[in-house]
Amino acid sequence: MRFNRLDLNLLVALDVLLSEKSITRSAKRLNLSQSATSGVLARLRDYFKDELLVSVGRNLTLTPLAVSLSEPVRSVLLQIQATIEIKPVFDPQTAQRAFRILASDYVSTVVLGELGRRVGAIAPGIMLDILPTTPNAMEQLERGEVDLVILPRKFTSDLQPTELLFEDTYTCIVWSGNDVVGETLPLDQYMGLGHVSSRFGNAIASFEQCFLKESGYDRRIEVTTTNFTSIPHFVIGTNRIATMHTRLAHALARYYPIRLVAPPLPIPTVDMCMQWNRFLDQDPAHLWLRALLVEVASAEPAGAASGAPPLAASRERARPRLAACA
């Protein structure tokens, strides 16, 4: 099909070329040979009377016209895809569909595991593809490469729909055999202990990088990890302490010999939100998944651990917000 002499099939190739900025990678995504992909680029250059991609050293760079085309072309393709794929009704018992969700191991543990169990029971043809969050998560969402992104409100985009899933507080964990820390944790003892913390590079501020430093405290970090769920491994068998999300701490205490202790500081809560592409806003299948996810996330987690403050009490004590905490 052509529109104003442009073969509309070329829009798909244009979108891939502008995204990848590479003939080789574009060819793989388009399932074409490199020579055929170069031919497609030549046709696009002829139509737009612009080079679109130019060599700068060993890399290809977008021309100003190509930069201006990138977002509109992607939006047009997403709108076409949404129009074609959206069904007027959705029956979870018979539907066949895959949903791609970006989330941390923390969110996967406290929410998505239960989501997976419920989906398996009521929608056997639905597949969940859970992927780790990355620095370009918002770009993936805006390009329609994933269905949902779940992350702290601070890192959400103003360009796409957002909904609060749940609030969480922070608590401290110690090894169950730790006889240094009692049922309460004074601030001076908290600051004097060795700590285990998670660090996710420069893209996401971790707990100690935001709250404690902004409050003027400097903990002694003895171990850092690149995820949340491995933290107990570096606490068990030691006198170290870790400060982590309360929901996750409760979940991990069911499997690890750890004890939860209320932190000595009124740590702000964190708002965990889900985002989706605006073109999927009225998709019946997407509406169903989001509603189910809200239902799962809003349920009070079961299995409070010994020595831990109740979740509701923790939320009340930590009512102030510090959105930069992850």
NUNUKE-928880 format. One record per residue (C-alpha): residue number from 0; residue in one letter; chain; x, y, z. Coordinates in Angstrom, 3 decimals. Layout:
// NUNUKE-928880
 pos code unit        X        Y        Z
 NUM    A    A        X        Y        Z
...
// end
This chain:
// NUNUKE-928880
 pos code unit        X        Y        Z
   0    M    A    0.000    0.000    0.000
   1    R    A    1.267    3.467   -0.893
   2    F    A    0.514    6.878    0.557
   3    N    A    1.832    9.918   -1.299
   4    R    A    4.169    7.593   -3.261
   5    L    A    5.567    6.058   -0.047
   6    D    A    5.311    2.309    0.369
   7    L    A    3.887    2.114    3.906
   8    N    A    5.824   -1.111    4.495
   9    L    A    8.922    1.092    4.496
  10    L    A    7.715    2.830    7.650
  11    V    A    8.486   -0.313    9.644
  12    A    A   11.997   -0.418    8.211
  13    L    A   12.425    3.315    8.825
  14    D    A   11.441    2.889   12.468
  15    V    A   13.979    0.085   12.934
  16    L    A   16.763    1.972   11.142
  17    L    A   16.205    5.119   13.192
  18    S    A   16.161    3.059   16.383
  19    E    A   19.179    0.838   15.732
  20    K    A   21.371    3.320   13.811
  21    S    A   23.036    0.270   12.287
  22    I    A   22.552   -1.603    9.013
  23    T    A   23.688   -4.874   10.601
  24    R    A   21.372   -4.737   13.628
  25    S    A   18.484   -3.429   11.522
  26    A    A   18.909   -6.300    9.071
  27    K    A   18.623   -8.828   11.902
  28    R    A   15.455   -7.220   13.279
  29    L    A   13.895   -6.949    9.818
  30    N    A   14.960  -10.482    8.866
  31    L    A   16.646   -9.136    5.728
  32    S    A   20.153   -9.357    4.320
  33    Q    A   22.450   -6.394    4.872
  34    S    A   22.377   -5.583    1.166
  35    A    A   18.560   -5.633    1.119
  36    T    A   18.488   -3.389    4.196
  37    S    A   20.883   -0.981    2.511
  38    G    A   18.536   -0.984   -0.474
  39    V    A   15.603   -0.091    1.771
  40    L    A   17.601    2.783    3.258
  41    A    A   18.408    3.998   -0.261
  42    R    A   14.697    4.060   -1.138
  43    L    A   13.902    5.987    2.042
  44    R    A   16.668    8.471    1.307
  45    D    A   15.277    8.983   -2.154
  46    Y    A   11.746    9.575   -0.883
  47    F    A   12.692   12.005    1.897
  48    K    A   15.497   13.657   -0.116
  49    D    A   17.709   13.298    2.940
  50    E    A   20.532   10.990    4.016
  51    L    A   18.672   10.073    7.227
  52    L    A   21.722    8.162    8.531
  53    V    A   25.243    9.508    8.019
  54    S    A   28.612    8.024    8.935
  55    V    A   30.481    9.715   11.770
  56    G    A   33.668    7.775   12.314
  57    R    A   32.626    4.111   12.573
  58    N    A   29.055    4.877   13.651
  59    L    A   25.863    6.029   11.941
  60    T    A   24.179    9.172   13.232
  61    L    A   20.699   10.503   12.554
  62    T    A   20.343   13.655   10.482
  63    P    A   18.156   16.457   11.889
  64    L    A   15.281   15.309    9.659
  65    A    A   15.663   11.719   10.881
  66    V    A   15.567   12.920   14.499
  67    S    A   12.331   14.792   13.797
  68    L    A   10.826   11.696   12.138
  69    S    A   11.733    9.185   14.844
  70    E    A    8.954    9.803   17.371
  71    P    A    6.107   10.499   14.871
  72    V    A    6.916    7.368   12.870
  73    R    A    6.937    5.214   15.994
  74    S    A    3.678    6.759   17.207
  75    V    A    1.975    6.041   13.877
  76    L    A    3.092    2.405   13.964
  77    L    A    1.969    1.969   17.573
  78    Q    A   -1.415    3.441   16.783
  79    I    A   -1.826    1.129   13.794
  80    Q    A   -0.754   -1.858   15.892
  81    A    A   -3.156   -0.943   18.695
  82    T    A   -6.016   -0.464   16.241
  83    I    A   -5.431   -3.826   14.580
  84    E    A   -4.679   -5.924   17.669
  85    I    A   -7.236   -4.615   20.143
  86    K    A  -10.191   -6.986   20.358
  87    P    A  -13.650   -5.652   21.315
  88    V    A  -13.925   -8.248   24.080
  89    F    A  -11.419  -10.170   26.167
  90    D    A  -12.001  -13.626   27.625
  91    P    A   -9.077  -14.600   29.898
  92    Q    A   -9.996  -18.287   29.747
  93    T    A   -9.511  -18.484   25.969
  94    A    A   -7.169  -15.580   25.171
  95    Q    A   -3.692  -16.215   23.786
  96    R    A   -1.285  -13.370   24.479
  97    A    A    2.113  -12.532   25.951
  98    F    A    2.729   -9.557   28.222
  99    R    A    6.222   -8.133   28.729
 100    I    A    6.758   -6.527   32.148
 101    L    A    9.868   -4.694   33.329
 102    A    A   10.350   -4.937   37.106
 103    S    A   13.048   -5.336   39.738
 104    D    A   13.603   -8.578   41.634
 105    Y    A   11.971   -6.834   44.612
 106    V    A    8.717   -6.257   42.706
 107    S    A    8.890   -9.736   41.184
 108    T    A    9.124  -11.263   44.661
 109    V    A    6.423   -9.274   46.456
 110    V    A    3.858   -8.854   43.651
 111    L    A    4.549  -10.577   40.351
 112    G    A    4.896  -14.072   41.775
 113    E    A    1.301  -13.901   43.019
 114    L    A    0.236  -12.312   39.732
 115    G    A    1.751  -15.274   37.905
 116    R    A   -0.133  -17.739   40.095
 117    R    A   -3.459  -16.014   39.489
 118    V    A   -2.897  -15.678   35.757
 119    G    A   -2.017  -19.361   35.530
 120    A    A   -5.243  -20.294   37.288
 121    I    A   -7.680  -18.103   35.353
 122    A    A   -5.951  -17.394   32.028
 123    P    A   -3.922  -20.440   30.904
 124    G    A   -3.210  -18.939   27.471
 125    I    A   -1.585  -15.786   28.874
 126    M    A    2.208  -15.712   29.178
 127    L    A    4.088  -13.261   31.390
 128    D    A    7.585  -12.302   30.270
 129    I    A    9.236  -10.667   33.300
 130    L    A   12.341   -8.652   32.435
 131    P    A   14.729   -6.646   34.643
 132    T    A   14.468   -2.882   34.607
 133    T    A   17.188   -1.048   32.691
 134    P    A   18.278    2.593   32.355
 135    N    A   16.338    2.787   29.060
 136    A    A   13.114    1.322   30.481
 137    M    A   11.100    4.429   29.608
 138    E    A   12.393    4.356   26.046
 139    Q    A   11.335    0.711   25.726
 140    L    A    7.890    1.593   27.054
 141    E    A    7.430    4.575   24.771
 142    R    A    8.484    2.498   21.784
 143    G    A    5.917   -0.164   22.643
 144    E    A    8.536   -2.857   23.230
 145    V    A    7.108   -3.716   26.665
 146    D    A    3.588   -3.682   28.099
 147    L    A    4.264   -2.475   31.629
 148    V    A    7.063   -0.945   33.659
 149    I    A    6.910   -1.051   37.473
 150    L    A    9.208    1.327   39.334
 151    P    A    9.277    4.104   41.966
 152    R    A    7.197    7.136   41.067
 153    K    A   10.302    9.321   40.766
 154    F    A   11.427    7.384   37.691
 155    T    A    8.109    7.365   35.845
 156    S    A    7.526    9.363   32.676
 157    D    A    5.138   12.302   32.405
 158    L    A    4.286   11.186   28.858
 159    Q    A    2.575    7.886   29.639
 160    P    A   -0.325    6.789   31.907
 161    T    A    0.645    5.974   35.494
 162    E    A   -1.127    4.227   38.366
 163    L    A    0.001    3.670   41.946
 164    L    A    0.320   -0.018   42.769
 165    F    A    1.380    0.044   46.409
 166    E    A    3.294    1.922   49.074
 167    D    A    6.135    0.347   50.969
 168    T    A    8.238    1.235   53.975
 169    Y    A   11.734    0.251   55.063
 170    T    A   12.808   -2.104   57.802
 171    C    A   16.098   -3.538   59.022
 172    I    A   17.131   -7.188   58.863
 173    V    A   19.782   -9.045   60.844
 174    W    A   20.805  -12.685   61.036
 175    S    A   18.588  -14.629   63.468
 176    G    A   21.742  -15.669   65.333
 177    N    A   22.903  -12.084   65.772
 178    D    A   23.139  -11.490   69.539
 179    V    A   24.464   -7.942   69.161
 180    V    A   21.184   -6.440   67.952
 181    G    A   18.251   -6.807   70.330
 182    E    A   14.556   -6.178   69.814
 183    T    A   15.166   -2.462   69.387
 184    L    A   17.861   -0.703   67.402
 185    P    A   19.294    2.563   68.774
 186    L    A   20.589    5.027   66.191
 187    D    A   24.185    4.910   67.454
 188    Q    A   24.226    1.112   67.176
 189    Y    A   22.652    1.285   63.711
 190    M    A   25.347    3.668   62.514
 191    G    A   28.125    1.636   64.148
 192    L    A   27.282   -1.681   62.486
 193    G    A   28.512   -2.853   59.092
 194    H    A   25.804   -2.552   56.429
 195    V    A   24.755   -4.449   53.311
 196    S    A   23.230   -2.342   50.570
 197    S    A   22.106   -2.535   46.940
 198    R    A   23.633   -0.333   44.273
 199    F    A   22.320    0.041   40.739
 200    G    A   24.872    2.332   39.118
 201    N    A   24.405    6.046   38.585
 202    A    A   20.944    5.765   37.045
 203    I    A   18.987    4.945   40.229
 204    A    A   19.698    6.414   43.653
 205    S    A   19.803    3.731   46.314
 206    F    A   18.604    4.104   49.873
 207    E    A   21.858    5.304   51.426
 208    Q    A   22.504    7.643   48.510
 209    C    A   19.273    9.551   49.072
 210    F    A   17.755    9.417   52.526
 211    L    A   20.734    8.911   54.820
 212    K    A   23.080   11.251   52.957
 213    E    A   20.422   13.918   52.713
 214    S    A   19.843   13.464   56.446
 215    G    A   23.557   13.869   57.182
 216    Y    A   24.301   10.224   58.073
 217    D    A   27.146    8.162   56.668
 218    R    A   26.835    4.392   57.153
 219    R    A   29.723    1.946   56.955
 220    I    A   28.873   -0.116   53.859
 221    E    A   30.700   -3.450   53.958
 222    V    A   28.926   -5.208   51.054
 223    T    A   27.019   -3.918   48.024
 224    T    A   24.913   -6.039   45.680
 225    T    A   23.241   -5.390   42.338
 226    N    A   19.840   -6.714   43.430
 227    F    A   17.610   -6.792   46.489
 228    T    A   16.919  -10.478   47.047
 229    S    A   20.563  -11.477   47.556
 230    I    A   20.962   -9.148   50.555
 231    P    A   20.223  -11.826   53.228
 232    H    A   23.157  -13.926   51.979
 233    F    A   25.558  -11.218   53.168
 234    V    A   23.790  -10.746   56.508
 235    I    A   23.470  -14.396   57.575
 236    G    A   26.317  -15.592   59.776
 237    T    A   27.498  -12.041   60.517
 238    N    A   26.652   -9.062   62.717
 239    R    A   25.895   -6.963   59.636
 240    I    A   22.598   -5.177   59.132
 241    A    A   20.642   -4.229   56.029
 242    T    A   17.851   -1.742   55.448
 243    M    A   15.359   -2.884   52.845
 244    H    A   11.747   -2.743   51.702
 245    T    A    9.395   -4.053   54.383
 246    R    A    7.326   -6.215   52.019
 247    L    A   10.440   -7.888   50.694
 248    A    A   11.886   -8.363   54.175
 249    H    A    8.694  -10.151   55.284
 250    A    A    8.784  -12.363   52.187
 251    L    A   12.467  -13.302   52.580
 252    A    A   12.083  -14.017   56.305
 253    R    A    9.919  -17.006   55.381
 254    Y    A   12.926  -18.646   53.702
 255    Y    A   16.048  -17.249   55.401
 256    P    A   17.186  -17.214   59.054
 257    I    A   16.778  -13.457   59.428
 258    R    A   15.043  -11.246   61.964
 259    L    A   13.291   -7.945   61.259
 260    V    A   13.873   -4.920   63.480
 261    A    A   12.286   -1.497   63.240
 262    P    A   14.766    1.131   61.954
 263    P    A   15.794    3.936   64.322
 264    L    A   14.836    6.625   61.791
 265    P    A   11.414    7.608   60.362
 266    I    A   12.298    6.541   56.824
 267    P    A    9.905    7.869   54.143
 268    T    A    7.666    5.542   52.197
 269    V    A    8.218    4.714   48.540
 270    D    A    5.413    4.733   45.965
 271    M    A    5.658    1.877   43.456
 272    C    A    3.814    2.632   40.221
 273    M    A    3.037    0.903   36.956
 274    Q    A    3.191    2.636   33.579
 275    W    A    1.996    1.600   30.146
 276    N    A    1.972    3.092   26.670
 277    R    A   -0.959    5.424   26.052
 278    F    A   -1.892    3.482   22.906
 279    L    A   -2.720    0.486   25.110
 280    D    A   -4.877    2.506   27.488
 281    Q    A   -8.213    1.063   26.290
 282    D    A   -7.009   -2.379   25.226
 283    P    A   -9.420   -4.812   27.005
 284    A    A   -6.650   -7.352   27.636
 285    H    A   -4.394   -4.660   29.037
 286    L    A   -7.205   -3.282   31.204
 287    W    A   -7.750   -6.792   32.588
 288    L    A   -4.068   -7.296   33.393
 289    R    A   -3.736   -3.901   35.067
 290    A    A   -6.860   -4.452   37.168
 291    L    A   -5.577   -7.857   38.285
 292    L    A   -2.179   -6.399   39.121
 293    V    A   -3.778   -3.645   41.234
 294    E    A   -5.832   -6.287   43.062
 295    V    A   -2.740   -8.380   43.793
 296    A    A   -0.594   -5.419   44.842
 297    S    A   -3.242   -3.919   47.130
 298    A    A   -3.646   -7.092   49.184
 299    E    A   -1.943   -6.955   52.573
 300    P    A    1.059   -9.314   52.387
 301    A    A    0.740  -12.429   54.507
 302    G    A    3.240  -14.013   56.865
 303    A    A    4.602  -11.248   59.082
 304    A    A    8.006  -12.165   60.423
 305    S    A    8.918  -12.391   64.081
 306    G    A   10.224   -9.170   65.530
 307    A    A    8.979   -7.056   62.622
 308    P    A    6.709   -4.052   62.984
 309    P    A    3.247   -4.637   61.434
 310    L    A    3.067   -3.351   57.885
 311    A    A    0.236   -0.933   58.613
 312    A    A    2.116    0.499   61.601
 313    S    A    5.267    0.844   59.509
 314    R    A    3.362    2.788   56.872
 315    E    A    1.901    5.151   59.481
 316    R    A    5.279    5.798   61.087
 317    A    A    6.941    6.461   57.701
 318    R    A    4.220    8.679   56.243
 319    P    A    6.637   11.377   54.893
 320    R    A    7.799   10.873   51.315
 321    L    A   11.266   10.915   49.812
 322    A    A   10.610   10.022   46.200
 323    A    A   14.284    9.593   45.307
 324    C    A   14.597    6.413   47.384
 325    A    A   14.455    3.204   45.388
// end
